Amino acid sequence: MNPLSPLSIPIRWVGPGEPHFPSYQTQSAAGMDLHATLEQPVEIAPLQRKLIPTGISMALPPGYEAQIRPRSGLSLRHGLTVLNSPGTIDADYRGEIKVILINLGDQNYTVQPNERIAQMVVAPVCTVTWNPTHTLPPSSRQDSGFGSTGTE
C-alpha cells in the first residue's frame, strides 16, 4: 500500500487520434508506461536514434520532475533503450513529451503506433544552495574513486 496520497497532475492530449495517457501496469509499479504516438511505424536501425512523440504534455507541480526511463523488456530482448536515461522533464516544461530511443541491438527494430516504449517516474526534487569553502569535512572514503571499493 502506498502511504502517500497520489498527486493530481494536469495532463493534456496533444497527439492525433485516441489518447493514450501514461498508466501503471501493476498496483505497486513505480513507473507509468508511455506510448509511442505515431501514425505509422518507425524503424530504428542498429546504433540509430529516433525522437518518438508520446502525445502528452503536462503541468508538474513545482518541486517535482518526471524521469523517462527504458522499459527493461525492450532493452533485454531488442537492445532498445532511452539514450539520455533517465531523461528529465522539469516542472516548468509544457511541451509534448518525446523520448529519444536508441537501438543498441544488432537488428532493426520497428516501433509500432501506440507501443509502450518507456516508463515515466514522477519524483520530488531537492534543490541546493552552494556553500563555497576551501576545505571539505573528512570522510572514510576521501577522494578514492573508480574501483576503489574492490570487487569483494
N, CA, C and O of each residue as an XYZ file, in Angstrom:
608
protein
N       0.839     -1.171      0.000
C       0.000      0.000      0.000
C       0.895      1.248      0.000
O       1.841      1.329      0.783
N       0.605      2.200     -0.857
C       1.368      3.439     -0.947
C       0.892      4.385      0.148
O      -0.277      4.771      0.161
N       1.784      4.768      1.073
C       1.370      5.620      2.178
C       1.128      7.072      1.766
O       0.535      7.833      2.531
N       1.570      7.466      0.586
C       1.416      8.839      0.123
C       0.156      8.980     -0.723
O      -0.228      8.065     -1.450
N      -0.468     10.126     -0.614
C      -1.615     10.414     -1.480
C      -1.114     10.678     -2.887
O      -0.079     11.323     -3.058
N      -1.822     10.194     -3.902
C      -1.368     10.450     -5.270
C      -1.465     11.937     -5.620
O      -2.378     12.636     -5.180
N      -0.510     12.398     -6.417
C      -0.554     13.770     -6.919
C      -1.611     13.869     -8.008
O      -1.809     12.926     -8.774
N      -2.270     14.977     -8.075
C      -3.182     15.257     -9.174
C      -2.445     16.187    -10.132
O      -2.168     17.340     -9.801
N      -2.128     15.676    -11.324
C      -1.313     16.423    -12.277
C      -2.122     16.675    -13.545
O      -2.602     15.726    -14.165
N      -2.281     17.940    -13.941
C      -2.964     18.224    -15.203
C      -2.186     17.635    -16.374
O      -0.974     17.818    -16.484
N      -2.897     16.930    -17.244
C      -2.273     16.315    -18.426
C      -3.147     16.628    -19.630
O      -4.372     16.685    -19.521
N      -2.514     16.829    -20.776
C      -3.254     17.196    -21.984
C      -2.828     16.289    -23.124
O      -1.640     16.019    -23.307
N      -3.795     15.825    -23.883
C      -3.525     15.019    -25.076
C      -3.258     15.960    -26.232
O      -4.120     16.766    -26.581
N      -2.071     15.873    -26.839
C      -1.705     16.724    -27.966
C      -1.460     15.901    -29.229
O      -1.138     16.448    -30.283
N      -1.614     14.597    -29.114
C      -1.374     13.714    -30.248
C      -2.612     13.534    -31.093
O      -3.692     14.004    -30.733
N      -2.462     12.862    -32.204
C      -3.616     12.550    -33.051
C      -4.367     11.333    -32.496
O      -3.804     10.529    -31.753
N      -5.621     11.215    -32.861
C      -6.391     10.021    -32.512
C      -6.756      9.933    -31.048
O      -6.777     10.929    -30.325
N      -7.043      8.707    -30.632
C      -7.457      8.436    -29.253
C      -6.289      8.621    -28.291
O      -5.165      8.223    -28.599
N      -6.544      9.224    -27.124
C      -5.454      9.424    -26.160
C      -4.968      8.122    -25.534
O      -5.734      7.190    -25.288
N      -3.675      8.103    -25.292
C      -3.014      7.014    -24.557
C      -2.221      7.660    -23.434
O      -1.030      7.938    -23.575
N      -2.899      7.894    -22.318
C      -2.244      8.531    -21.184
C      -1.333      7.529    -20.484
O      -1.576      6.324    -20.546
N      -0.276      8.022    -19.810
C       0.608      7.124    -19.055
C      -0.205      6.335    -18.035
O      -1.154      6.851    -17.444
N       0.186      5.070    -17.838
C      -0.565      4.234    -16.893
C       0.361      3.252    -16.206
O       1.342      2.780    -16.781
N       0.018      2.955    -14.951
C       0.731      1.938    -14.181
C       0.198      0.576    -14.624
O      -1.006      0.410    -14.819
N       1.097     -0.399    -14.781
C       0.683     -1.729    -15.215
C       0.397     -2.668    -14.045
O      -0.286     -3.678    -14.211
N       0.918     -2.338    -12.862
C       0.618     -3.113    -11.656
C       0.382     -2.144    -10.506
O       0.742     -0.970    -10.593
N      -0.213     -2.630     -9.445
C      -0.558     -1.791     -8.304
C       0.661     -1.172     -7.627
O       0.572     -0.055     -7.117
N       1.782     -1.860     -7.609
C       2.973     -1.348     -6.923
C       4.040     -0.810     -7.874
O       5.170     -0.565     -7.454
N       3.700     -0.623     -9.139
C       4.670     -0.126    -10.109
C       5.108      1.294     -9.765
O       4.287      2.124     -9.373
N       6.399      1.571     -9.911
C       6.926      2.918     -9.691
C       6.784      3.772    -10.950
O       6.600      4.987    -10.870
N       6.872      3.124    -12.110
C       6.824      3.844    -13.378
C       5.545      3.602    -14.141
O       4.950      2.526    -14.077
N       5.135      4.631    -14.866
C       3.982      4.546    -15.759
C       4.493      4.345    -17.185
O       5.474      4.968    -17.591
N       3.839      3.491    -17.928
C       4.262      3.269    -19.306
C       3.842      4.428    -20.201
O       2.732      4.950    -20.094
N       4.758      4.819    -21.089
C       4.494      5.826    -22.109
C       4.338      5.132    -23.456
O       5.030      4.155    -23.741
N       3.438      5.634    -24.274
C       3.137      5.037    -25.575
C       3.714      5.875    -26.712
O       3.783      7.100    -26.620
N       4.124      5.208    -27.774
C       4.567      5.883    -28.996
C       3.330      6.407    -29.716
O       2.454      5.631    -30.097
N       3.262      7.698    -29.897
C       2.132      8.291    -30.605
C       2.567      8.531    -32.040
O       3.064      9.600    -32.393
N       2.367      7.516    -32.847
C       2.810      7.513    -34.239
C       1.636      7.221    -35.153
O       0.739      6.456    -34.801
N       1.646      7.831    -36.323
C       0.633      7.499    -37.323
C       1.096      6.332    -38.182
O       0.275      5.643    -38.787
N       2.414      6.102    -38.242
C       2.997      4.987    -38.980
C       4.125      4.398    -38.143
O       4.695      5.092    -37.301
N       4.455      3.125    -38.362
C       5.612      2.545    -37.664
C       6.893      3.305    -37.995
O       7.026      3.887    -39.072
N       7.832      3.291    -37.052
C       9.133      3.940    -37.238
C      10.211      2.891    -37.022
O      10.270      2.253    -35.971
N      11.071      2.715    -38.037
C      12.155      1.739    -37.939
C      13.417      2.414    -37.404
O      13.786      3.511    -37.826
N      14.076      1.719    -36.453
C      15.330      2.209    -35.885
C      16.399      1.145    -36.154
O      16.323      0.028    -35.644
N      17.385      1.512    -36.958
C      18.486      0.597    -37.290
C      19.454      0.503    -36.109
O      19.440      1.371    -35.236
N      20.292     -0.534    -36.068
C      21.303     -0.622    -35.014
C      22.153      0.655    -34.939
O      22.602      1.184    -35.956
N      22.355      1.127    -33.715
C      23.108      2.341    -33.380
C      22.445      3.631    -33.867
O      23.049      4.702    -33.800
N      21.225      3.533    -34.348
C      20.487      4.725    -34.763
C      19.585      5.186    -33.622
O      19.121      4.372    -32.823
N      19.343      6.475    -33.550
C      18.437      7.026    -32.542
C      17.300      7.781    -33.232
O      17.472      8.341    -34.315
N      16.144      7.782    -32.585
C      14.969      8.487    -33.115
C      14.238      9.147    -31.961
O      14.216      8.627    -30.845
N      13.644     10.291    -32.235
C      12.824     11.005    -31.270
C      11.371     10.575    -31.481
O      10.792     10.807    -32.543
N      10.796      9.948    -30.461
C       9.464      9.374    -30.567
C       8.484     10.179    -29.711
O       8.683     10.296    -28.502
N       7.432     10.733    -30.313
C       6.454     11.504    -29.542
C       5.547     10.596    -28.709
O       5.292      9.447    -29.068
N       5.068     11.143    -27.588
C       4.143     10.387    -26.724
C       2.718     10.934    -26.764
O       1.796     10.294    -26.259
N       2.531     12.100    -27.354
C       1.182     12.663    -27.458
C       0.677     13.363    -26.207
O      -0.486     13.763    -26.153
N       1.534     13.519    -25.194
C       1.072     14.152    -23.958
C       1.930     15.350    -23.583
O       3.120     15.411    -23.893
N       1.306     16.284    -22.920
C       2.013     17.357    -22.218
C       1.364     17.458    -20.849
O       0.218     17.044    -20.668
N       2.088     18.003    -19.890
C       1.557     18.035    -18.526
C       2.126     19.217    -17.767
O       3.062     19.878    -18.218
N       1.543     19.469    -16.607
C       1.984     20.555    -15.738
C       2.352     19.961    -14.387
O       1.514     19.859    -13.492
N       3.617     19.570    -14.250
C       4.092     19.053    -12.968
C       4.079     20.174    -11.935
O       4.341     21.329    -12.272
N       3.778     19.845    -10.684
C       3.832     20.886     -9.659
C       5.280     21.267     -9.351
O       6.184     20.446     -9.511
N       5.506     22.507     -8.909
C       6.864     22.896     -8.504
C       7.393     21.919     -7.458
O       6.657     21.453     -6.588
N       8.683     21.623     -7.566
C       9.300     20.694     -6.621
C       9.258     19.251     -7.083
O       9.645     18.356     -6.331
N       8.791     18.996     -8.323
C       8.741     17.645     -8.878
C       9.367     17.625    -10.260
O       9.470     18.652    -10.932
N       9.783     16.434    -10.668
C      10.278     16.176    -12.014
C       9.668     14.868    -12.489
O       9.152     14.090    -11.686
N       9.728     14.627    -13.783
C       9.387     13.318    -14.327
C      10.646     12.758    -14.959
O      11.312     13.437    -15.740
N      10.973     11.514    -14.622
C      12.134     10.841    -15.199
C      11.647      9.850    -16.254
O      10.722      9.075    -16.011
N      12.274      9.884    -17.418
C      11.933      8.972    -18.506
C      13.006      7.890    -18.531
O      14.194      8.173    -18.683
N      12.561      6.645    -18.379
C      13.477      5.503    -18.252
C      13.132      4.422    -19.273
O      12.013      4.377    -19.784
N      14.101      3.549    -19.568
C      13.844      2.446    -20.503
C      12.858      1.432    -19.923
O      12.693      1.337    -18.707
N      12.216      0.686    -20.798
C      11.451     -0.488    -20.396
C      12.420     -1.671    -20.448
O      13.082     -1.892    -21.462
N      12.499     -2.419    -19.369
C      13.503     -3.474    -19.258
C      13.329     -4.559    -20.315
O      14.320     -5.072    -20.835
N      12.104     -4.914    -20.638
C      11.877     -5.962    -21.638
C      12.376     -5.567    -23.015
O      12.978     -6.385    -23.711
N      12.134     -4.314    -23.424
C      12.633     -3.851    -24.722
C      14.160     -3.814    -24.732
O      14.789     -4.121    -25.745
N      14.747     -3.440    -23.608
C      16.209     -3.393    -23.525
C      16.805     -4.789    -23.617
O      17.761     -5.013    -24.360
N      16.243     -5.727    -22.866
C      16.776     -7.093    -22.849
C      16.581     -7.802    -24.189
O      17.524     -8.380    -24.730
N      15.383     -7.760    -24.713
C      15.069     -8.535    -25.923
C      15.564     -7.904    -27.221
O      15.908     -8.610    -28.169
N      15.598     -6.555    -27.260
C      15.888     -5.900    -28.542
C      17.029     -4.889    -28.486
O      17.435     -4.378    -29.529
N      17.557     -4.586    -27.303
C      18.617     -3.588    -27.191
C      18.107     -2.168    -27.345
O      18.895     -1.251    -27.580
N      16.800     -1.969    -27.216
C      16.207     -0.640    -27.363
C      16.180      0.041    -26.000
O      15.658     -0.511    -25.032
N      16.748      1.249    -25.931
C      16.820      1.936    -24.647
C      16.632      3.433    -24.833
O      16.618      3.932    -25.958
N      16.488      4.137    -23.730
C      16.374      5.594    -23.735
C      17.790      6.159    -23.700
O      18.555      5.882    -22.777
N      18.128      6.942    -24.700
C      19.509      7.392    -24.873
C      19.994      8.246    -23.704
O      21.102      8.027    -23.213
N      19.216      9.192    -23.252
C      19.647     10.084    -22.169
C      19.021      9.645    -20.847
O      18.454     10.455    -20.114
N      19.130      8.382    -20.564
C      18.446      7.797    -19.417
C      19.108      8.144    -18.096
O      20.320      7.974    -17.966
N      18.354      8.629    -17.105
C      16.962      8.991    -17.296
C      16.837     10.382    -17.898
O      17.581     11.297    -17.544
N      15.895     10.525    -18.804
C      15.557     11.853    -19.313
C      14.801     12.599    -18.227
O      14.070     11.989    -17.446
N      14.967     13.884    -18.174
C      14.311     14.683    -17.141
C      13.314     15.645    -17.750
O      13.634     16.384    -18.681
N      12.090     15.631    -17.211
C      11.067     16.607    -17.566
C      10.942     17.542    -16.369
O      10.553     17.117    -15.281
N      11.270     18.813    -16.569
C      11.210     19.793    -15.485
C       9.777     20.265    -15.264
O       8.929     20.173    -16.153
N       9.527     20.773    -14.057
C       8.180     21.206    -13.682
C       7.677     22.372    -14.534
O       6.466     22.551    -14.662
N       8.566     23.161    -15.112
C       8.111     24.303    -15.905
C       8.001     24.005    -17.402
O       7.694     24.906    -18.182
N       8.242     22.765    -17.816
C       8.113     22.384    -19.237
C       6.658     22.061    -19.550
O       6.017     21.312    -18.812
N       6.133     22.615    -20.633
C       4.741     22.383    -21.003
C       4.575     21.792    -22.404
O       3.451     21.621    -22.875
N       5.683     21.482    -23.066
C       5.604     20.933    -24.414
C       5.314     19.441    -24.403
O       5.203     18.824    -23.343
N       5.194     18.869    -25.601
C       4.957     17.433    -25.726
C       6.170     16.658    -25.232
O       7.310     17.014    -25.530
N       5.918     15.611    -24.485
C       6.993     14.738    -24.022
C       7.372     13.812    -25.165
O       6.526     13.129    -25.742
N       8.659     13.805    -25.479
C       9.194     12.940    -26.527
C      10.336     12.133    -25.931
O      11.009     12.584    -25.004
N      10.548     10.945    -26.466
C      11.538     10.020    -25.930
C      12.605      9.759    -26.988
O      12.289      9.424    -28.130
N      13.879      9.916    -26.599
C      14.983      9.597    -27.511
C      15.296      8.116    -27.338
O      15.866      7.706    -26.327
N      14.921      7.323    -28.326
C      15.221      5.895    -28.305
C      16.452      5.620    -29.150
O      16.646      6.234    -30.199
N      17.284      4.691    -28.686
C      18.435      4.237    -29.461
C      18.392      2.713    -29.518
O      18.037      2.050    -28.543
N      18.753      2.182    -30.660
C      18.788      0.738    -30.863
C      20.226      0.258    -30.678
O      21.072      0.453    -31.550
N      20.491     -0.369    -29.537
C      21.815     -0.934    -29.279
C      21.869     -2.414    -29.640
O      22.864     -3.090    -29.379
N      20.802     -2.905    -30.237
C      20.762     -4.293    -30.679
C      21.479     -4.464    -32.008
O      22.057     -3.517    -32.541
N      21.436     -5.694    -32.542
C      22.120     -5.973    -33.805
C      21.155     -6.128    -34.982
O      21.573     -6.488    -36.082
N      19.871     -5.857    -34.755
C      18.869     -5.927    -35.821
C      17.993     -4.684    -35.783
O      17.856     -4.048    -34.738
N      17.399     -4.337    -36.922
C      16.464     -3.226    -36.963
C      15.320     -3.497    -35.994
O      14.920     -4.643    -35.794
N      14.800     -2.429    -35.397
C      13.628     -2.549    -34.533
C      12.577     -1.571    -35.047
O      12.885     -0.415    -35.334
N      11.346     -2.035    -35.161
C      10.258     -1.186    -35.635
C       9.339     -0.842    -34.473
O       8.722     -1.719    -33.868
N       9.259      0.452    -34.172
C       8.352      0.947    -33.140
C       6.973      1.078    -33.768
O       6.803      1.757    -34.781
N       5.996      0.426    -33.163
C       4.625      0.428    -33.676
C       3.811      1.553    -33.039
O       4.079      1.929    -31.898
N       2.827      2.097    -33.750
C       1.939      3.083    -33.151
C       1.310      2.526    -31.858
O       0.868      1.378    -31.818
N       1.278      3.339    -30.832
C       0.704      3.019    -29.513
C       1.514      2.013    -28.702
O       1.084      1.620    -27.617
N       2.670      1.587    -29.195
C       3.509      0.652    -28.441
C       4.029      1.329    -27.172
O       4.322      2.524    -27.175
N       4.139      0.568    -26.103
C       4.729      1.070    -24.861
C       6.242      1.117    -25.049
O       6.874      0.085    -25.274
N       6.823      2.313    -24.957
C       8.232      2.488    -25.325
C       9.144      2.874    -24.172
O      10.358      2.698    -24.269
N       8.592      3.392    -23.087
C       9.416      3.865    -21.975
C       8.557      3.940    -20.723
O       7.342      3.750    -20.772
N       9.205      4.218    -19.610
C       8.494      4.425    -18.355
C       8.743      5.849    -17.876
O       9.781      6.446    -18.159
N       7.766      6.376    -17.145
C       7.895      7.701    -16.557
C       7.671      7.588    -15.053
O       6.663      7.044    -14.601
N       8.627      8.110    -14.283
C       8.532      8.134    -12.828
C       8.484      9.598    -12.398
O       9.367     10.379    -12.753
N       7.460      9.969    -11.638
C       7.362     11.318    -11.093
C       7.998     11.292     -9.705
O       7.673     10.439     -8.880
N       8.916     12.243     -9.456
C       9.676     12.225     -8.210
C       9.894     13.645     -7.686
O       9.944     14.602     -8.458
N      10.023     13.767     -6.356
C      10.348     15.077     -5.794
C      11.787     15.469     -6.130
O      12.648     14.617     -6.350
N      12.019     16.765     -6.162
C      13.338     17.313     -6.477
C      13.856     18.063     -5.259
O      13.132     18.845     -4.642
N      15.090     17.824     -4.928
C      15.752     18.554     -3.849
C      16.626     19.629     -4.489
O      17.494     19.312     -5.302
N      16.413     20.872     -4.137
C      17.284     21.932     -4.636
C      18.315     22.266     -3.559
O      18.087     22.026     -2.374
N      19.443     22.817     -3.981
C      20.533     23.089     -3.043
C      20.959     24.547     -3.129
O      20.718     25.226     -4.127
N      21.580     25.001     -2.088
C      22.284     26.270     -2.061
C      23.748     25.930     -1.818
O      24.076     25.259     -0.839
N      24.629     26.387     -2.700
C      26.044     26.071     -2.575
C      26.680     26.920     -1.485
O      26.357     28.098     -1.333
N      27.580     26.316     -0.735
C      28.326     26.966      0.334
C      29.816     26.836     -0.009
O      30.473     25.901      0.448
N      30.352     27.769     -0.809
C      31.765     27.662     -1.202
C      32.688     27.606      0.018
O      32.503     28.331      0.996
N      33.687     26.722     -0.072
C      34.633     26.541      1.025
C      35.984     26.112      0.458
O      36.069     25.653     -0.681
N      37.034     26.263      1.257
C      38.374     25.838      0.832
C      38.673     24.403      1.243
O      39.562     23.769      0.676
N      37.945     23.891      2.217
C      38.149     22.509      2.667
C      36.795     21.841      2.879
O      35.791     22.497      3.154
N      36.800     20.536      2.745
C      35.587     19.756      2.977
C      35.771     18.925      4.241
O      36.900     18.583      4.592
N      34.678     18.595      4.932
C      34.822     17.731      6.103
C      35.360     16.361      5.688
O      35.058     15.896      4.589
N      36.148     15.707      6.542
C      36.722     14.400      6.179
C      35.640     13.323      6.093
O      34.567     13.444      6.683
N      35.955     12.268      5.343
C      35.086     11.094      5.252
C      35.956      9.845      5.241
O      37.169      9.944      5.056
N      35.372      8.694      5.433
C      36.150      7.450      5.420
C      36.678      7.132      4.021
O      37.662      6.404      3.895
N      36.066      7.645      2.995
C      36.468      7.352      1.620
C      37.427      8.391      1.061
O      38.289      8.060      0.247
N      37.292      9.626      1.478
C      38.067     10.747      0.971
C      37.925     10.865     -0.538
O      36.800     10.993     -1.023
N      39.024     10.829     -1.314
C      38.920     11.012     -2.756
C      39.111      9.712     -3.533
O      39.386      9.751     -4.732
N      38.973      8.573     -2.879
C      39.069      7.279     -3.586
C      37.867      7.140     -4.498
O      36.725      7.259     -4.055
N      38.125      6.890     -5.763
C      37.050      6.866     -6.752
C      36.938      5.545     -7.468
O      36.914      4.488     -6.838
N      36.872      5.598     -8.749
C      36.593      4.484     -9.629
C      37.314      3.197     -9.219
O      38.542      3.125     -9.264
N      36.545      2.190     -8.821
C      37.092      0.887     -8.473
C      37.722      0.813     -7.111
O      38.307     -0.215     -6.771
N      37.629      1.859     -6.313
C      38.342      1.887     -5.029
C      37.745      0.978     -3.976
O      38.421      0.652     -3.000
N      36.489      0.552     -4.141
C      35.875     -0.303     -3.111
C      36.124     -1.774     -3.390
O      35.681     -2.621     -2.613
N      36.818     -2.110     -4.474
C      37.171     -3.506     -4.769
C      36.012     -4.302     -5.319
O      34.940     -3.765     -5.598
N      36.245     -5.603     -5.470
C      35.227     -6.488     -6.044
C      34.637     -7.432     -5.028
O      33.737     -8.200     -5.366
N      35.105     -7.408     -3.797
C      34.597     -8.323     -2.782
C      33.565     -7.672     -1.912
O      33.034     -8.309     -1.002
